[in-house]
Amino acid sequence: MSSQTAGPIHFGPFEVTPQVFLTTPHSFALVNLKPLLPGHVLVCPRQPHKRLTELTAPELTDLFQAVQRVQRMLARHYFTSPSQQSNNNNDDHDDHAVGTPEAGSFNIAIQDGVEAGQTVSHVHVHVIPRIRGSTAKEQAGPGDQIYESMAAEDGNVGGALWDRELRKLQQQLGKRPEPGGSFPSIEDSERHPRTAEEMEAEAKVFRNVLEQMGEEPRQ
């Protein structure tokens, strides 16, 4: 039986409760202040573990089950457009149902440690839907711009949160986090920081999609 989460939810030192659209016994999912592509969200353990190896077996299982739930929700929301329906009917793709994870693709990534580009010392899984005909990787090849963007200022989640909370938390946070851990790039993507209102609105949309799927957004 699920229950409404009591109290604020923190991502590292940052209070992110309005951005959260899913909670589970050991995890939560939130919309991203600086999404690399539409639908780019984060899934985190409730406990502020800094490294993946710190999670207990139940926490690790719950975290990746939450990732799967988020994938299904994002697929239902992003992989059901008319263009996606058309692409799914193309002989170049397998005959998967529109709105299922197989109707598109995902980048699933963890920056585990500062040298890998982690800018918030709280384990978080990046879940990024790739929509056929829209945000999919353009061609087969050895790299993907997503990974370079994730390791550059574009993907500096900690820096963006630090900027947002500068006046309140400057004394506690100290130096602004710097991006790092880049990968070779072969494609371009555009992205823009968002307002708190935009993030809260998206979180509400995702909670509604979960409810339509018979899922409970809060546990």
C-alpha distance (Angstrom), angle and dihedral (degrees) to the residues before:
residue distance angle dihedral
M1 . . .
S2 3.79 . .
S3 3.77 126.8 .
Q4 3.79 135.6 -165.1
T5 3.78 111.9 -90.9
A6 3.80 112.1 -110.9
G7 3.77 122.5 -143.8
P8 3.80 132.7 8.7
I9 3.80 123.3 -43.8
H10 3.80 118.6 -133.4
F11 3.80 131.1 -157.1
G12 3.78 101.0 -160.5
P13 3.82 104.2 -48.2
F14 3.81 93.1 -23.9
E15 3.81 123.2 99.5
V16 3.83 106.0 -134.9
T17 3.81 104.5 164.3
P18 3.86 95.7 130.6
Q19 3.81 90.3 53.0
V20 3.83 94.3 53.6
F21 3.81 116.4 103.3
L22 3.81 101.3 167.4
T23 3.79 134.7 34.5
T24 3.80 128.9 -178.6
P25 3.81 131.0 177.8
H26 3.83 91.7 -82.2
S27 3.81 106.4 12.1
F28 3.79 146.9 45.4
A29 3.81 136.0 -160.8
L30 3.78 125.4 -145.8
V31 3.79 139.0 -179.3
N32 3.78 116.3 -106.1
L33 3.81 126.2 -108.4
K34 3.83 89.8 -148.3
P35 3.82 108.2 26.6
L36 3.79 114.5 -169.2
L37 3.82 89.7 -151.0
P38 3.83 134.4 0.4
G39 3.80 110.3 -67.7
H40 3.82 95.4 21.5
V41 3.82 103.6 151.6
L42 3.80 138.1 163.1
V43 3.82 130.5 -125.6
C44 3.81 117.1 -160.4
P45 3.80 139.8 176.7
R46 3.79 112.5 -108.5
Q47 3.79 90.6 -126.1
P48 3.84 109.5 72.4
H49 3.80 95.7 -118.6
K50 3.79 111.7 171.8
R51 3.82 97.6 -153.8
L52 3.79 134.1 34.6
T53 3.81 91.6 -123.4
E54 3.83 89.7 63.5
L55 3.81 94.1 66.4
T56 3.78 118.8 102.6
A57 3.81 119.1 -126.5
P58 3.85 92.7 -101.1
E59 3.82 90.7 48.0
L60 3.80 92.3 48.7
T61 3.80 92.8 48.2
D62 3.80 92.1 47.1
L63 3.83 92.2 47.2
F64 3.80 94.9 55.8
Q65 3.79 93.3 40.3
A66 3.82 85.4 55.9
V67 3.82 89.1 50.1
Q68 3.81 89.2 54.6
R69 3.81 91.6 49.3
V70 3.79 90.3 50.3
Q71 3.81 91.1 49.5
R72 3.81 91.0 53.6
M73 3.80 91.2 48.1
L74 3.81 93.3 48.2
A75 3.81 90.7 46.6
R76 3.79 91.2 53.3
H77 3.82 90.3 48.9
Y78 3.81 101.4 40.3
F79 3.80 106.5 24.9
T80 3.83 97.2 59.1
S81 3.81 104.2 72.8
P82 3.84 120.4 122.5
S83 3.80 89.3 -106.5
Q84 3.79 90.1 52.1
Q85 3.82 89.8 49.7
S86 3.80 88.7 52.5
N87 3.78 92.9 47.3
N88 3.78 91.2 49.4
N89 3.79 89.2 56.3
N90 3.81 90.1 53.8
D91 3.79 114.7 108.0
D92 3.82 89.1 -132.7
H93 3.83 89.9 73.1
D94 3.77 133.3 57.2
D95 3.80 115.3 -99.9
H96 3.80 97.8 -102.5
A97 3.78 124.5 157.0
V98 3.79 115.9 -97.6
G99 3.79 110.8 -106.7
T100 3.80 96.0 30.8
P101 3.84 123.1 111.6
E102 3.81 89.2 -109.7
A103 3.83 90.2 61.4
G104 3.81 88.3 75.0
S105 3.79 138.2 -1.5
F106 3.80 139.9 -101.4
N107 3.76 139.9 -145.4
I108 3.82 108.6 -142.0
A109 3.80 111.6 -172.6
I110 3.80 141.7 165.7
Q111 3.80 123.3 -166.5
D112 3.80 97.7 -153.7
G113 3.81 106.4 -165.6
V114 3.80 137.8 -5.5
E115 3.80 94.4 -79.0
A116 3.82 88.7 57.2
G117 3.81 91.3 53.4
Q118 3.82 101.0 -93.6
T119 3.82 106.8 156.8
V120 3.82 98.8 174.3
S121 3.81 113.9 54.6
H122 3.79 93.2 -135.1
V123 3.81 120.6 93.2
H124 3.80 110.3 -105.7
V125 3.79 133.5 172.8
H126 3.80 116.8 -143.6
V127 3.81 111.6 -140.8
I128 3.81 112.3 -169.5
P129 3.82 121.6 176.5
R130 3.82 115.9 -143.8
I131 3.79 110.2 -153.5
R132 3.80 117.6 -152.8
G133 3.77 110.6 -116.3
S134 3.80 92.2 11.7
T135 3.82 120.1 46.8
A136 3.79 100.7 0.7
K137 3.78 121.0 124.0
E138 3.78 104.2 -88.3
Q139 3.79 99.6 -131.0
A140 3.77 143.6 -5.9
G141 3.78 112.6 -81.2
P142 3.79 147.0 123.3
G143 3.80 99.2 -80.4
D144 3.79 147.5 28.4
Q145 3.81 129.7 -143.6
I146 3.81 88.8 -134.9
Y147 3.80 90.9 74.9
E148 3.79 95.0 49.3
S149 3.80 90.6 46.1
M150 3.80 90.3 49.1
A151 3.80 89.8 55.1
A152 3.82 95.1 44.2
E153 3.80 132.9 67.4
D154 3.82 89.0 -79.4
G155 3.80 89.3 67.9
N156 3.79 97.5 37.1
V157 3.81 96.1 125.0
G158 3.79 92.8 164.5
G159 3.78 92.2 50.2
A160 3.80 92.0 50.0
L161 3.80 92.1 49.2
W162 3.81 89.6 45.4
D163 3.81 89.7 53.9
R164 3.80 91.1 49.2
E165 3.77 93.3 50.2
L166 3.81 96.4 36.0
R167 3.76 98.1 119.0
K168 3.81 95.1 45.5
L169 3.76 101.5 37.8
Q170 3.80 109.1 25.8
Q171 3.78 93.1 109.4
Q172 3.80 93.7 50.6
L173 3.81 98.2 40.3
G174 3.79 101.2 45.0
K175 3.80 116.7 -174.8
R176 3.80 119.2 27.6
P177 3.85 111.6 -107.1
E178 3.80 115.9 -106.9
P179 3.83 124.9 -143.1
G180 3.79 122.0 -118.6
G181 3.81 148.1 142.1
S182 3.81 96.8 85.0
F183 3.81 127.1 -169.9
P184 3.84 126.7 -153.1
S185 3.82 112.7 -86.4
I186 3.79 133.1 -142.2
E187 3.80 103.4 166.3
D188 3.83 139.4 43.9
S189 3.81 131.5 -127.0
E190 3.81 133.4 -178.9
R191 3.76 126.4 -138.1
H192 3.79 140.2 162.5
P193 3.83 134.3 -160.3
R194 3.79 113.0 -104.2
T195 3.77 136.3 -141.2
A196 3.80 123.9 -110.8
E197 3.81 88.7 -110.3
E198 3.81 91.9 54.8
M199 3.81 91.8 49.8
E200 3.81 93.3 47.3
A201 3.82 89.7 49.5
E202 3.81 91.4 51.9
A203 3.80 91.9 46.9
K204 3.82 88.2 53.7
V205 3.82 90.5 51.0
F206 3.81 91.7 51.4
R207 3.82 92.2 47.2
N208 3.83 88.5 52.5
V209 3.81 91.4 50.4
L210 3.81 90.5 51.0
E211 3.82 90.0 50.8
Q212 3.81 91.1 49.6
M213 3.80 87.7 53.6
G214 3.79 90.6 53.3
E215 3.80 91.2 -107.4
E216 3.79 123.0 134.7
P217 3.83 109.7 -127.6
R218 3.80 93.7 -158.1
Q219 3.80 126.5 47.0
